[in-house]
Amino acid sequence: MPDSPTTAPLEISCHDVKSKLDAGHKFLLLDCREADEYQLVCIREAKLLPMSELMQRVGELEATRDDEIVVHCHHGGRSLKVTKWLRQQGFSRVQSMAGGIDEWATEIDKSLVRY
């Protein structure tokens, strides 16, 4: 039985995110790093919404309020904060990708630049 929105773990592994992408699972992959980090290296499917702009731009996520959202950053710290904040705003199906893009680069796509 799938997790209910209120019991979904705060974090999801990069391997599970990759499996969702490969399966064509519909969800929003949200990159909460800053624009310069995104320009340096990014996961192709991710939408950039920097943590520093989130409070002003959260309305852009309204259409995905009831959808699954996976947030990632560099190592997982910022994305965990963003995940907790979004849950407080009523986005119950949001999770943080543990290890961030750095773990993605070592475990999933070794061609990505690490910084």
Secondary structure, DSSP 8 states (H G I E B T S, - for coil): ----TTTS-SEE-HHHHHHHHHTT---EEEE-S-HHHHHH---TT-EE--GGGHHHHGGGGGGGTTS-EEEE-SSSHHHHHHHHHHHHTT-TTEEEETTHHHHHHHHT-TTS---
